[in-house]
C-alpha cells in the first residue's frame, strides 16, 4: 500500500511543541467540592431562572 503524502511520525515532545506554538493550553474541568449537593444546585438553578424571568430590568 502506498504511503500517504505528508504523513510523518514524530515524538510526543515535538507534538507538544507544535501545540504550544498554536497557543494550545491543557485544560480540564474544575474539581467538584466534596460537600456539594447536586439536588440543591438544580433547585437553585430552577428558582434563579424563575426570579430572573419575573424581574424587569431597566437600562
KEKE-3310 file (N, C-alpha, C; in steps of 0.2 Angstrom, whole numbers, plus 5000, padded with zeros to 4 digits):
npx = (5004:5003:5012:5004:5004:5013:5013:5020:5030:5032:5039:5031:5035:5039:5027:5019:5026:5023:5009:5010:5015:5004:4996:4990:4983:4983:4968:4956:4941:4935:4937:4925:4917:4918:4907:4897:4880:4871:4857:4852:4858:4852:4839:4842:4846:4833:4825:4832:4831:4818:4816:4823:4816:4804:4808:4810:4821:4829:4837)
npy = (4994:5011:5025:5038:5055:5067:5061:5059:5052:5057:5062:5063:5075:5084:5085:5091:5103:5109:5111:5120:5131:5134:5140:5132:5126:5115:5110:5107:5102:5111:5105:5096:5101:5092:5092:5096:5097:5090:5090:5101:5111:5110:5114:5127:5132:5131:5140:5152:5155:5157:5168:5178:5179:5185:5197:5214:5222:5238:5248)
npz = (5000:4996:5004:5012:5006:5015:5027:5043:5056:5073:5089:5105:5112:5102:5096:5106:5107:5094:5097:5107:5100:5093:5102:5111:5126:5140:5146:5159:5167:5182:5198:5208:5223:5238:5247:5240:5235:5223:5220:5227:5220:5207:5211:5215:5202:5195:5203:5202:5188:5187:5195:5188:5176:5180:5185:5179:5170:5170:5159)
capx = (5000:5007:5011:5000:5008:5014:5012:5026:5029:5036:5038:5026:5038:5038:5020:5018:5029:5018:5003:5011:5016:4997:4994:4986:4984:4980:4963:4952:4936:4936:4935:4919:4918:4916:4901:4892:4873:4868:4849:4851:4861:4847:4834:4844:4845:4826:4822:4835:4829:4811:4816:4826:4811:4799:4811:4810:4827:4828:4844)
capy = (5000:5017:5029:5044:5060:5071:5058:5058:5050:5061:5060:5067:5081:5088:5086:5096:5110:5111:5113:5126:5136:5136:5143:5127:5125:5109:5112:5102:5105:5112:5099:5097:5101:5086:5093:5099:5094:5091:5092:5108:5115:5110:5118:5134:5134:5132:5146:5158:5157:5160:5175:5182:5180:5189:5204:5218:5226:5245:5251)
capz = (5000:4995:5009:5011:5006:5020:5033:5046:5063:5077:5096:5109:5114:5096:5095:5111:5105:5089:5100:5111:5095:5091:5108:5114:5133:5143:5151:5162:5171:5189:5203:5212:5230:5242:5251:5235:5234:5216:5220:5229:5214:5202:5213:5214:5195:5193:5206:5200:5182:5188:5198:5183:5171:5183:5185:5173:5170:5167:5157)
cpx = (5005:5006:5008:5005:5008:5013:5019:5025:5034:5035:5033:5029:5037:5031:5017:5020:5025:5012:5004:5012:5009:4993:4989:4988:4980:4974:4959:4947:4938:4934:4929:4920:4915:4909:4896:4886:4870:4861:4848:4853:4856:4841:4835:4843:4838:4824:4825:4833:4822:4811:4819:4820:4806:4802:4811:4816:4826:4836:4844)
cpy = (5006:5021:5036:5050:5065:5068:5057:5056:5055:5060:5065:5074:5086:5090:5092:5103:5113:5114:5119:5132:5138:5139:5138:5127:5119:5112:5106:5105:5106:5106:5101:5097:5095:5086:5095:5094:5095:5093:5099:5113:5116:5114:5125:5136:5136:5139:5152:5160:5160:5167:5180:5184:5185:5196:5208:5223:5233:5247:5258)
cpz = (5000:5002:5008:5011:5012:5027:5036:5053:5067:5084:5099:5110:5108:5095:5100:5109:5099:5092:5104:5106:5093:5097:5112:5122:5136:5147:5153:5166:5179:5193:5206:5219:5233:5245:5246:5235:5227:5216:5222:5224:5209:5204:5213:5207:5193:5196:5203:5193:5182:5190:5192:5178:5174:5184:5179:5174:5167:5165:5156)
residu = (UNK:UNK:UNK:UNK:UNK:UNK:UNK:UNK:UNK:UNK:UNK:UNK:UNK:UNK:UNK:UNK:UNK:UNK:UNK:UNK:UNK:UNK:UNK:UNK:UNK:UNK:UNK:UNK:UNK:UNK:UNK:UNK:UNK:UNK:UNK:UNK:UNK:UNK:UNK:UNK:UNK:UNK:UNK:UNK:UNK:UNK:UNK:UNK:UNK:UNK:UNK:UNK:UNK:UNK:UNK:UNK:UNK:UNK:UNK)
# end
